Amino acid sequence: MKGLASFVMRGRFQALMVTVAGAGSLLFCWISAAVLALVTLRKGAGAGAGLLAWALLPSGALLYAYGDSGPLTLLVGTTLLAALLRATVNLPLAVLASVPVGFLTGLGVAALGGEYLDQIVAVFGDFIGAMEQQLSQGAEQVVLARPDARQIAGMLGAGTAASSVLCLLLARYWQAALYHPGGFGQEFRALFYPPVV
């Protein structure tokens, strides 16, 4: 992974190539998000926003073709968290900022992703129905709760928030490995929230 980070930081073209290639894949969009965060952390929000603009093309195509906003929201959310971390140099605050990222993602999916949510609800319903049949024995019927579209939107928002934090932490690890060995470990061990939070 350090080799990939080193390759990306060699120049704008390398970063652009890796970011756009990963953003066009449902499986590898997390790499693009981490690269976007690394560039944002190291070179600033302007450089990160320039890469994000190019990464939105393939992730937008995925949204248009399949209705899946996951890669797009992951890229935008991670870039926003990285910009906040660069501006404040406060990892706990950046991690905590993932809550509004997830909330806004969930609201956006609930408001705009009706058909996509209906498909996911149907898949969950089929899966839970199969689980109920497997768990039911004789006269004893097992009934499991089925999530509705609003709950699915919340799960997608929470997943985006968690994934954005993981991509941000990976980018911060890469940054420390390349430019300040051992710095991420100290920063990560100092990550603490009081019980009030």
Summary of the structure (lengths in Angstrom):
residues: 197
radius of gyration: 19.3
end to end distance: 32.8
largest distance: 66.4
contacts: 630
relative contact order: 0.14
helix: 79%
strand: 1%
